[in-house]
Amino acid sequence: MNKFQHQQTLSQLNQRSLAFWTSRPDDWTKAVTEAEKIVGYPTSFMSLRCLLSDELSNVAMHMRKLVGTNHPLLRTARGLVYDGTHNLQTRGLIVLLMSKTAGVAPHKAQQLVEKDMIDGILPSQRSLAEITEMIHTANLIHKGVVNLSDLQPNDGPVKDMEFGNKMAVLSGDFLLANASTGLAQLNNTKVVEVISSCIGDLISGEFTGLQDENGNPRLKPDITFSDWTNQTFLTSGSLLAKSCQAALELADHDQNFQKKAFEFGKNMAYAQQLNEDLKPFITPDDNIDQMSISSAPVIKYILSQTPALPVSTLNNLDNRKILNLVKEGSIIKDCQNLCLEYGQIAIDSLDVFPDSQAKSALINIVQAVTE
Amino acid sequence: MAALRSRLNNGLLRFWIYHAAGIENRYIHSIFKDGEIFSKKIYPSKQSSSLILNQSCANHITLTSHSYSQTPEHDKKSIDKLHVSPHSLVEKDLSSLTDEIRQEFSTASKELCEVVEYYFDGQGKAFRPMVVLLMSHACNKHINLFNPQIIKSQKRISVIAEMIHTASLVHDDVIDAADTRRGKTSVNLVWGQRKSILAGDFILSVASMALARIRNEQIVTILSQVIEDLVRGEFMQLGSKENENERFSHYLRKTFKKTASLLANSCKAVAVLANCEEDVTDIAYQYGRNIGIAFQLIDDLLDFTSCDKILGKPTAADLKLGLATAPVLFAAQQYPQLNSLIMRRFSRSGDVETARHLVAKSEGVEQTKLLAIQHGKEAIRQINQLDKSDEQQALINIVNMVLNRSK
């Protein structure tokens, strides 16, 4: 991989994670802003408690050393602290909306006094939303640890990159440790188990064979579309689905309702990833750099060819050539339809819950990524 | 010289006070009691001090229950004290440890499995699981409990403790850019930093799931505290304290968080699982805390006295990482010129050699050993409050093993 490509993939990696939640700024921002009002407060301050801790202030102080290097931690941190418009923390928001949509199970509601709930959400569910964000952010940071033996000349001095790794490991660990104590405080071992499994899934998502040693996307031989589904579930679906499920567990809802919440989160994540994967093909001028070789349209293209296309041919093409190949057939349309389908399944899974502002907000958020 | 000596004495005593205040206010009383023994016996004058020091360091130390026992011996059956082997008592459980851990990873992909299992090769000392298992039996016997279900949960704690420990090793090796671990190439050099870190996270998530499946909220709280302590301890290693006294208490608090918390809290967890009263869970916790601190003090000492071959890791490794451990901190009392080296984290060329030289010239190593012995004594005093049993005796013997280990 040459110097330029390396730089590109590194930034691509982060943009992918950042841009994941930023489709159609207008619709999206509107849906999110409306939703934040419903749950009582903007969610962007959720991790503030962590960010203001001595430990992370310490990391922030040292971050200056990384300026001028290519260490991914720098970008992740920048996105976290300054970039309010990116709405990085919408996972937490969705958990809160799901909590409010479902309410608490009748037998639990009887035991509650009015002050136990704020804006229709249990304090434990708010903690859970925060934990979800912390786990996601920790994963983002840890995925940005770089292999020191694969450094490129323009990455910056090895010493600095090593230091960047150290900071990344510590700050990610700090968030995970906070998530762990936060989970313990919820006093529900089922929630601890299901949310801990999300961390495992996020890691498993980095060991599926759909990425190289440095975490850059790559294709594997005999790829099928279920590889894409599996990858998407592990890297984003699991956390969203299981957090929604856990929110209902905290409100004492039964397995059936929990399953619906899980399905909502999972299908929402699929729709969102498809939307993300499609961007470079729909508006190439802005997004061609973000194209991923393991995105849904590329995989669908490979599968559409007879005889099946050897993946090596695509691995050697540049983004523009891939764009032209994929755009030829009906693949883009197919993917858009698939995105709509996933969105519809997500919306349908909310049928068991009564209509409410919170439910409409969830539907709006789904529609912001599918339309 | 006399003035220097008295300064040293005051310094040590001061450390004790800070140490006691810093870690556990509740136990300030007992530590003071020990502190008195400490100052009387060890520092009456220069001559006798070095006599005792030389004796205690040159010979094999055996702290027996007699000298520290607060409770009268009321055991009916006699226990062949020196021959209770800690390892053989729990050998069956320990032999299945690696398999049990590997079983937990069975859902992971092949590639992920290879990385996460790299350090679970059965070659580790399994020190933590051994202590936890012995503590389980000692507590159970103390309250006459023989519940297979509870014993099974306690065994799970020993597995989880080893997993948490290993996850932190993997991350430490990346942070410290280690080359080797237990004589084999370190995980970061084999798999790269990125995968190593992710594998560490995976081990932790599997440990958390196993912990949750015990279905006991209190246990989850106790062990999640360990995870927090481990990280906070690592953060504490980032900075050096300006103030000399603060520096030692900082070091001891760091030592508690990075090493002793896991032992203290997993010992407590197995006592809680046995439904022991609070006095017993406290004994378990204090035993784990003290043996953990003693363990780390000896580890820090060996970094100065052992050669590479014995330890399986390069010596003076701590200095090279910029870390000032007990031997250096003690030596700095005698040779204040070490303070500026500590502050700049031994970063200039020649700093590491200078520090090693001054530590060798000073009594830093002996004083570290004495501090470890004090913690060993306290661990024994604590465990002596439990009814006599083979396992209880084994926990006493482990203290001696920790104090006398050379690797």
Interface residues (C-beta under 8 A of the other chain):
Chain A: D54 E55 N58 H62 A138 N139 H142 K143 V145 V146 N147 L148 S149 D150 E162 N165 K166 A168 V169 L170 G172 D173 F174 L176 A177 N178 S180 T181 L183 A184 Q185 N187 N188 T189 K190 V192 E193 S196 S197 C198 I199 G200 L202 I203 S204 E206 F207 T208 G209 E213 N214 G215
Chain B: A108 S109 E111 L112 V115 H171 V174 I175 A177 G192 Q193 R194 K195 I197 L198 A199 D201 F202 L204 S205 V206 S208 M209 L211 A212 R213 I214 R215 N216 E217 V220 T221 S224 Q225 I227 E228 L230 V231 R232 E234 F235 L238 G239
